[in-house]
Structures are given as structure tokens and as C-alpha cells.
Amino acid sequence: MAVTYEIKNYLNFGRCAFITNGLLTIGVTVDVGPRVIYCALEGKENIMFVDEERRFKQDCGEYGTWYNYGGHRLWCSPELVPETYSPDSDPVCFRAEADRFTFTAPETPFKKVFSLVFELSENSAEVKVTSRITNLSSEPSEFAPWSLTCLADGSAAVIPMCTRKSGFLPNRVVSLWEYSDVYDPRFKLTNEYARIRQDSLIRTPFKAAFNNEDGWEAVVLKGQIFIKKISPYQFVRYPDYSCNVEVFTNDRFLECEVLGEYKAYQPNETAEIEEVWRICEAPEGYAPDVSELAAMAE
């Protein structure tokens, strides 16, 4: 099937580019962001969290106010105010070239340029997502690229645990934030996988990070299975005790996050994260199964 797109207004986000191959449709903001504010199989509900109320925001003083907006976004790690929350509420540069679609935000006050590139498959519900941050400063800048997908309520995330044989050495890292209760009912940890689910009745946040060496993570919601295939884990420096995958949840959404190498990026050097999103239909009443999800990610 041919990949096509149209620019149209969506909710209160202004102009958005809706890109489809007839099986999968994504909607990306053009007037702000960019954000992937819509993602769904044909005939299914949007799986992205959408913050029409602008409930989630951060005051950055002289730089203005940052708004979550919802959906998928690109950040710098570690999480710092004001740089991480540098407002991105201006129009972005949108370029369409065959089946390749690039969204580039204006340069930030911190001398960085953020861009998202999408390449939809012509015959499957799959899209390659490339996230790039370029250091335009005349000095090295230390950070890690940070790709965050903010998914709607009802999400259940599954992250495979490392099963690599390591003898007398450790093979698994689980990082927890100070607000993360190890007895939180949304969190389940086994030898094979971790599961974190969103629950609208639990208002406190929860976050955990992992060394994901299997190269995939999955979220089940709204009759769909959202699979992120990510680059293989490398034995380089990652943020948060060297974790490359993180999951955050609260009473409104669940974030499925991927991190790149944390290092000093030289002037004009670009940090990059590559992911492939694969969306599958979930059978009614589907309970996440790590073996089945691993096979889907192959």
C-alpha cells in the first residue's frame, strides 16, 4: 500500500500531519512540539495520551512554560530544569520525502536542535522512528538522547528481564525513584519480566528503569499491542545507573521510555535513537504473555 499524508487540524493542537499506509496511522503535531499525538491501527482507538486540558506543565521562568501535550516526544537526560523542559510550543519544520517524514523543532536556548523522522512500512503496521539531538554549541554538551512515548490510560507495559548467563557477575539492573513504592500493586517483577500497569485510581506516580538487553518492550492497551524494537544494549554509559529503558506511570498515562548513550557530544555532533514501532491487534481479553510478546517482536 502507498504511504500518504494530509495536514489537518486536530483537537486543540493546531495543524498536524496524519501519515498512513492504510493499516496504521500516526498523527504528528506541526504547530507545536513535535509530538506523535495519534497512533492507531485502522478502525481502532488512539493509543497515545492526549493532554487537551494542558494539565501537565512546567514553569521554566524566563524561558516560558513547557507543556506535555501528550504523545511521543524527544528530551535530553538527565532531567533538569530548565533545560530538559525548554518549551517547545513553536511551529516545527515539516518535510515530506517519499515515505520519509521529518519534523524539526527550532533551535533551543541551550543550543540544541531536536528532530523526529518517521518511515512507515508500505505493507505492515510498522514505523521506523529516528530521534536526533544535534549540539549546535561551540562547546561539548553532556547528555543522553531520551525518547518518551506517553500512552493512554489502561496501559500495561512488559519489559523482559536480562537472562544472560554471567557467572559470578550481576546481569540485571532495576533502578527505582524515591517516590516508587516497591509494594506498589501496579508493579510486578519476576525472573523473566517486569510488568508495570497504569491505574486511574492510584494517584501516586511510579517509575522504574532497567538494562534491557532483549531489544524490545511492549504495551497492551485499547485492543492493541504496541511493541518498541530498540537498538541492542551496549556496554556504554547510560543514565540512571546505566539503564536504557524506563517506565513511568501515574493516574492519567504510562510512559514507555528509551535512552541513548550518555556522553559529551562535540560541537555539531548528533545523538540518535532508532526504534521500530510495531502495532498488532490484541485478542479480546488478552493478558500480556512475555513469550508471545517476544515472538511478536522478532
N, C-alpha and C positions, 0 to 999 in steps of 0.2 A: 504494500500500500504506500501511496505517496505521503510524505510529511508536509503538512500545510500549517499556516498560521493566520491569525487575524488579530488586529488591535481593537479592543473594545473596553468600555468602562465596566468595572466590576465592583459591586458593593460601594464602599466609600474609599476605595483605594485609587481612584482615577483610572488612567489608561493602563491596561495590562495586555501582554502578548499571550494569546492562547494558542498553544502548539499541540498538534495532534497527528497521530498516524492511523486514526480510526479505531484503535484498540485502547490507547492510553492518551490522556490529555493532561498537560500541565499548563498552569497559568502563572506568568511571571510579571511582577509589577514593573512599570516603566516610569511612572511619575514619582516613585519613592524607591528606596532600597538599594539593590533589588531584593525581592523576596519571591520564593515559589509559594504563592498564596493559594494555589489549587493543584490537586493531583488526584486523579481517579481513573479507574477502568471505565470503559464505555458503559453507561447505564447504572453506575454505582455512585455513592456519595463521595464528596470531597473528604480526603483523609487528613488534610492539613488543618491545624488550628488557625482560626481567623479571629483576630482581636479588633472587631469593629468598634468596640467601646473605647479603645486605646487605654485599657485598664493597666497594662504593663508598660511602665515608662521609667526613665531615669533622668533626673536633673543633672546636667553637666555644666552648670554655672555659665560662664561666658560663652561656652560652645553651644548652648541651647539644650533642648530636651530630646533624648533618644526614645523612640517608640519601638516596641517589639514588633507590632503589626501582625505577627504570627508567621507560619510557614517556614520555609528553609532560608537560612541566611549564612553569611560568612563573617567571622570575627577573628581577632588576634587573641591568643592566650600568652601569658596569664591574664586573668580577668582583673582589669584595673580601671578605676575612674580617674580621669575622664576618657583616656584613650580608647579602651575597649568599647565604651558606649558613645563614641563620637557619632553625633546624629547623622542619619542617612535619609533625610526627608526631601532631598532634591531629585529632580529628574535624572535618569541614567541614560547613557548612550546605548542604543539598541542596534545591533547589526545582524541581519539575516543573510546567510550564505549557504544556499542549497539546504542541507539538513543540519546545519550548524548555526546555533543562535547564541550570540554573545551579548551580555549585559554588563556594562562597565560604569561604576559609580564615579562621581567627581573625586579628585584628589582630596584626601582628608587634611585637617590642620596639622596632622602628625606625619605628613609627607609619605602617605601610602595610597595606593590605588587598588581597589577591590574589584574583581570581575568574576562572573559566573558564566560558564559555557555549557550549553546543552546540545547533545546529539541524540535524537530519537532514532531507534531502530525502525526500519521500514516494515518489518513483518512480525514484531513481537512487542509485548507491553514492557518495554525496557528503554531506559535512557541513561546515557553516559553523562556524568556531571563532573566538570573540572572547575575547581575553585582556586583562584590565584590572588596572591597579595604581592605587589611589587613595592620595594623600598625605593622611594624617589629622593630620599635624603642623601646628603653628601657624606654621611657617616653610617657605619654599620648599625643595624637595628636588631635587637634580640627579641625574638617572639617565636610562636608556633602558629601556623595556619589552623583554623578551628572551624569546622563545618558542622552546623547545627540544624537539625530538622525537627521542627516543632509540630507535633502531631495532635490530632483531636482527642477529645475525651473518650474513654473506653479502651484506650490502647493497652496492649500487653506486649512488652519487649522481652526477647530472649537473646542472651549473649552466650555463646559457647565458651566454656572454661578451657584453658590450656590443658591438654593431656600429654604433652611432650614428655618423654622419659628424660629425667635429668639427674638420676642417681642421688648423690648426697646434696645436690643444689636445689633451690626452690624453682618452681616453674609457674607459679600463679601469683598475681598481684591484684588485690582488691583495695582500692582507696575509698575512704568514706569521709564525708564532710562533717563538720561539727554539729550540724543540725540533723544528721542522718541517724535515726534510731535503729540499731541492729535488730530490734524486735518488731520493726515496722511490718504490719501484715501485708504490705504491697511488695515486700522484698522476700525472695526465696533463693537460697544458694545451695546448689548441690555440687557433686564432683564433676558433673558433665556440663552444667549450665547455670546461669543466673537468670532469674525472671523478675522483672520489675513492672508492675501494672499501675495504671492510672485509676484513681478512685475519687470521684467528685465529692464524696462525703468526708474525706480526710483533707483538712486544710493545710496541715504542715507539709513543708517540702521534704523531698528525699533525693539524695544523689549518691551515685557510686561510679567508680571507674575501674577499668580492667586492662590487662595486657591481652588483647585479642589476637591470637596467632592463627586463628582459623580463617580469617579474611572475610567474615560475614557477620551480620546481625539482622534480626528480623523483628517486625512489629505486626501484630494482628489487630485489626480494627475494621469496623464498618463493612464486614463481609469481604475483606481484602487482606492479603498478606504482603506487607511492604518489606522487601529484602534489600539491604545495602550490602553490596560486594565492595570490599575495600582493599587497598594495597596491602601486600604481606607485611607483617610486623617486622621491623628492622631493629637491630640492636644498636640504636642510636638514642639520643636523649629525647624523651617526650616529657611534657608537663605532668604534674600531679603524680609524682613517684613513678614516672615512665609508663604511663598508661596511654593507649592510643584510642580507646573507646570509652565514652561516658554516657550515662543515662540520668536525666533529671526529671522529676515529676512533681506536680502539685495538684490542686483541686480542679484545675482547668485544662491542663495539657500534659504531654510527655515529650521530652526532647531526646532525640537519638543523635549522639554527637561523635565526630571523628576528629582526631588531632594528627597533625603532621610533625615533622622534626622541629624541636626547639633549639634554635641556634642563633648566632649573629649573622643576619643576612646582609650582604655587602650592598653598597650603592648600586641601584638598578637591578639587583638580583630579585628573582621571583620565587616565592614559596608556593607550593602547589599540592593539592589533594585531589586524587582521582577516585571517583566512586561510580558504580553502576547500580542504578535502582531498577529492580525487577518487581513488578506488581502481579500477583496471582490472585485468583478468586478463591476465597476460603469457603469450604462447605459449611452449611448451616450448623451452628453449634460447635464449630471447630475448636478444639483445645490444642494450644501450641505443643508440638512434639519436636524435640531437638533433632532427632534423626531425620524426620520428614523435612524439616526446615533446611537442614544441611544438604539434603538431596536437591531441594528446590534451588539452592544457591550454587549448585555445581554448574 
